[in-house]
Every structure is written in C-alpha cells, then in structure tokens.
Amino acid sequence: MFKRKTVFIVGAGGSKEIGLPTGNELRAKIANALTSSSNGFNRNEIGGALVEIYNQRSERLNISRYFKAAKDISRAMFGALSIDNFLATHQADEDIILMGKLAIASVILEEEGRSAIRTDPNDEILLQNTENYWMNTFCKLMSEEVIRGDFETLFHDVSIITFNYDRCIEHFLPHYLRTYFLIDKDQAQKLANTLQVIHPYGRVGGYPGRGSATAIPFGSNKNPHHLAAAANQVQTFGERLVDDVIVKKMKQLINDAEHIVFLGFSFADMNMELLVPDDVYGKKVIFATTLGMSHPNLIPIRLKMISDFRTLDGMAPDTEMVAMSANDLLNNYWRPIFK
C-alpha cells in the first residue's frame, strides 16, 4: 500500500516489457497491416470491420477509397515520427483517420494476444512470465503488509494514467489479485476496478466493469465486429477530442499527488499539456525512466519538467530521471516511491 498520494504516468515503454510494440515498432507493424492484394486486404478482419462500420451507418461501402488510404498510410510510415503524428497531419482526411484507427486497433489487439500476459486455456496468466513487467513489481510492493480480506483501501492513494491503447494494466491486475490473494474471479475483478486507470486517448475496447464502452476480449483481433468497435474507441492526439472532464480529472490527480512516476514515457509536449495543471499546488517528487534517450534531449526535458511542476510559491520539484526500464525503476526506487 502507498504511504503518499501517487500517480503513475505510463507510456509505450511500460507495455514493451511484456511484448507490446514501441512507437517505432508500431509504425512498421501498421505499414505491414495495411498492405493489400488483388484479393483485398491482407488482414481480412480489416475489410470485415469496414463492412461492419458501413452497415451501422446504413451506407454503401466504396472499398476502393479505403484501399487508397491504406496504401498511403503504409507508404508513409517510415517517414513519420509515429502513426499518431501522421494522423495528426491528416486529421481532416476521414479515410486516412479511419484506416489508421483500424490498423492501430488490429495491431494492438493482435499484440495483446501475443503478449506475456495472454491467458492459458485455464484463463490464467503465468506470473513467472511477467517478472520483468513493472505491473508485477507494482503489485508485489502494493501487496506488502496487506492481510487477506483487508482490501478496502488497497488502491486508495494511487492512480494510473496510461497513454497506451492496450488494456494490459486492466487485464493483468485481476489475474494477479486472484493468484496472490487466493480470491475468486468476481472478487478479484471488483477489487481491480477500484484502481483508477485513465486512458486519455481511449483504448482498443472496454474492459469488464470499467465504464460503458463495448467490452472486447483481450487480444481479439480476428473478429471484424470487435475490430470495428475497437477503432471507434481509439483517439489520436491530433483530434484533440480528449474530454474536458478527463483532462480536469488528470490535472487534479497530478495536483493532489506528492509523488509522480513516469514509466516508459516520451514526454511529448502535447501529452504533457494534458497533464500539467495551470497552477501547481504542493511540492512534487518526480521519478522518471529515460531509457534510450540521449543526454542532449534530456537536458530540455528536465528543465521543462522543473518549470512545469514548480509551485505557485516557487518550490521546484525533486526529480530523479534515470536510464532504466520501468520495472528496474520500481525495483531500485521502491523505498522512496512506496514508503
């Protein structure tokens, strides 16, 4: 359990630990996902999802326009910083946006199903496959000194904001709780739902007990109906459709927190704008992973971090920015973060 109010901010590096793609890897996978032949899309589920979408609209599908959009995206991926940047550039092109979202949903759902937290035929996750996953370490440390049955305040002082489209956090947590606390599936799911997890840009489908969005099974990428629903729940930062209520909630969580922990996050300006309150109250202690970032890039990131989180009365945040993975950060800094 946490001794101080803490917010975890999670980027692609967090899910990378169990096999999900980074931004660069996602570009390549999307380029491949949107290839086609004379027989149609090489991923049949993408064509099927388009049919589903147009049936819902009660409109006739002109498939040729989407072949063109898919080809345009595929060709451009290796010249783009990310799929999100490309879609932001072409935010006025409805065909590009739809095909981009379908590709994102198709790839992420597929990678969920290939990840280290996919379930076995008994609907269980093998925890031995997840020891390098930060959520496993998070759960171990969170469970310290908790007596079975004394769960009421387990997640009282912690929340997670994830900029990832996947549902790895929501999927892993109830399985961990079932396995560690020896409780049944329903009780574990109910307890897991008390941890606040916010996806500013949506996710590839709802998850049981978490909001009203259509629930889509973890890793279900071959079902056209699921894929169409998943694409509808994905947003990109170029759309600027992040709900004002969500933005307000994130900023309030940041302001209320004493500790802020960035895991596998790239500190993109547009994402930071969604997080940083206009006026910061209370001194912050910030921990952040910077694995793979160059020193010249880190200098302005650190300076902006100090500026962004400086309080109204001039208190600068304490910052620990280390070239570690998300899991290594929690293992090496567990006392200052959790105690």
C-alpha positions, 0 to 999 in steps of 0.5 A: 500500500502507498504511504503518499498520494501517487500517480503513475504516468505510463507510456509505450515503454511500460507495455514493451516489457511484456511484448507490446510494440514501441512507437517505432515498432508500431509504425512498421507493424501498421505499414505491414497491416495495411498492405493489400492484394488483388484479393483485398486486404491482407488482414481480412478482419480489416475489410470485415470491420469496414463492412461492419462500420458501413452497415451501422451507418446504413451506407454503401461501402466504396472499398476502393477509397479505403484501399487508397488510404491504406496504401498511403498510410503504409507508404508513409510510415517510415517517414513519420515520427509515429502513426499518431503524428501522421494522423495528426497531419491528416486529421481532416482526411476521414479515410486516412483517420479511419484506416489508421484507427483500424490498423492501430486497433488490429495491431494492438489487439493482435499484440495483446494476444501475443503478449506475456500476459495472454491467458492459458486455456485455464484463463490464467496468466503465468506470473513467472512470465511477467517478472520483468513487467513493472505491473508485477513489481507494482503489485508485489510492493502494493501487496506488502503488509496487506492481510487477506480480506483487508482490501478496502483501501488497497488502491486508495492513494494511487492512480494510473494514467496510461497513454497506451491503447492496450488494456494490459494494466486492466487485464493483468491486475485481476489475474494477479489479485486472484493468484496472490490473494487466493480470491475468486474471479468476481472478487478479484475483478471488483477489487481491480476496478477500484484502481483508477486507470485513465486512458486519455486517448481511449483504448482498443475496447472496454474492459469488464466493469470499467465504464460503458464502452463495448467490452472486447476480449483481450487480444481479439483481433480476428473478429471484424465486429470487435475490430470495428468497435475497437477503432471507434474507441481509439483517439489520436492526439491530433483530434484533440477530442480528449474530454474536458472532464478527463483532462480536469480529472488528470490535472487534479490527480497530478495536483493532489499527488506528492509523488509522480512516476513516469514509466516508459514515457516520451514526454511529448509536449502535447501529452504533457499539456494534458497533464500539467495543471495551470497552477501547481499546488504542493511540492512534487517528487518526480521519478522518471525512466529515460531509457534510450534517450540521449543526454542532449534531449534530456537536458530540455526535458528536465528543465521543462519538467522543473518549470512545469511542476514548480509551485505557485510559491516557487518550490521546484520539484525533486526529480530523479530521471534515470536510464532504466526500464520501468520495472528496474525503476520500481525495483531500485526506487521502491523505498522512496516511491512506496514508503 
